[in-house]
């Protein structure tokens, strides 16, 4: 759509009903004015990075079209996080919801509030694997590499297990 930007958002939760938290966040994103939800990946259960002694995450990626500027979209995502009970203390701690702008068209942005592409996206299986599912030919706009090559470069580790559709592991 002309005047719209294609954006990929990473979603994750490792507190409470993780799967429900992710689904609620997707629903909230779809209701942002000037946003159209295009697709969503499967949900994946993933081991935590950084601080390992915490619950595993549920992660997914969604694609949207939006006429919002990157900073305005970030404000909307932060509002959703806050409304869902997210508090930002320190990096790597458990969280009820985490919403990250991964890619915004092929833009590169670096400010104190926002870095696009997400600086660690290409190093995270829980980003690359779901992204590859919804956009098989996606090319990282800075690295100029396809997701399939990025996934292969990750090698083993970072367990990321697709949750079969219709199952709810947090029952």
Secondary structure by P-SEA (a helix, b strand, c coil): cccbbbbbbbbbbcccaaaaaaaaaaaaaaaccccccccccccccccccccccbbbbbbccccccccccaaaaaaaaaaaaaaaccccccccccccbbbbbccccccccccccccccccccccccccaaaaaaaccccccccccccaaaaaaaaccccbbbbccccccccc
